[in-house]
């Protein structure tokens, strides 16, 4: 079948991809490199020549004067009409509402291609319309869409202002073809500006269309590695397009998978005193940081070795200078084990590096954030409830005597779906331990100053008592033990 493809220039790249699926047919599309009467005569000639009219429906094409006029002529000539939806927000009105379309709005997949090819196949079985010149139609328009020559620059400027660059280029080129001239306006410069904007818009449109399916793959653990491979190939064509920060996610496989924690209250108890804190909404990593994820920070040329990530405190800088290399994990070959042997300074440096990579503010959880993620709006002693069950977590009662993969205990998840908040490894918090103030009676001595930080959650060596939601421990930030790891939070901007 001879097919005429009508589209908006912003969708040219996608148009070319769709045409590749129609290679068994004789397909013609307008390259739109010219304007004016000669260009329109070629359009009319091809509309007479074709058997079927393929209309690529996007926000721009359904409002375009020339696309709408091509569609109207194809209808009046009795051509087979094959609408193809390529943008989910394209407003369909008039005759377009009543014609079944092939849905390519989510990309070129088997289902969409089958829809289009089946429609064309059924049309081929019908008697072909007799070719008739456009001029033979009653009231036929043999001229291109009307142009208001007096206001063409105003209309083109308005189209540029609102981002309708396809229309702007059409108006300006048509004006140039019709002989528009100005003593002061450099029409070629305006056309160049419009075409550059259109090219950029087309680039972004095509990038977004290819990018979204990759995001869907990367968000799921089973297809993560496939998505990252696709993203690496994608970056060859679109090196500067990554609104969701996939580069950082692929750099650290499967992390972060975030759990949303809504705003709410949490009760922290110290020395038999209960204090209620309000916690704003945030996201927390579903799992503790694993060997694989932390190793990405170590291996990155701008990662662990970069002094930039240690400048958050004088103590951290001094510690890093005397400890230029990390300790190796006990089970280095187990990628999904929680990373141990990480001190508080190292955990903070990792957070700063990840923040720079993703463009989000990522840090250690405060003690209040950690407990809210573990407990939610309940008073549960453990993330899953108030009754301890050794099959729900990895504490000393389990008898394993080693760390376990971070996803091993789904039944032990918190009310918000956060894993491993009881047992396995202690987790560093952002909160500094505050010593009790000295007694006002003078009977007890003043407490010495402290530089310790809170850890939560217990470990595989600790008992169930230490794995409770409310239990805390304090440690010197330089401590690096097999039983100490961390998870991260992302703050809402």
Buried (B, 14 or more C-beta within 10 A) or exposed (E): BBBBBBBBBBBBBBBEBBBEBBEEBEBBBBEBEEBBEEBBBEBBEBBBEBBBBBBBBBBBBBBBBBBBBBBEBBEBBEBBBBBBBBBEEBEBEEEBEEEEBBBBBBEBEEEBBEBBBEBBEEBEEEEBEEBEEBEEEEEBBEEBBEBEEEEBBEBBBBBBEEBBBBBBBBBBBBBBBBEBEEEEEEBEEBBEBBBEBBBEBBBBBBBEBBBEBBBEBBBEEEBBBEBBEBBEEBBEEBEEBBEBBBBBBBBBBBBBBBBEBEEBEBEBEEEEEEEEBEBEEBBBBBBBBBBBBBBBBBEBEEBBEBEEBBEBEEBBEEBBEEBEEBBEBBBEEBBBBBBBBBBBBBBBBBBBBBBBBBEBBBBBBBBBBBBBBBBBEEEBBBBBEEEBBBEBBBBBBBEBEBBBBBBBBEEBBBBBBBBBBBBBBBBBBBBBBEEEEEEEEEEEEEEEEEEBBBBBBBBBBBBBEBBBBBBBBBBEBBBBBBBBBBBBBBBEE
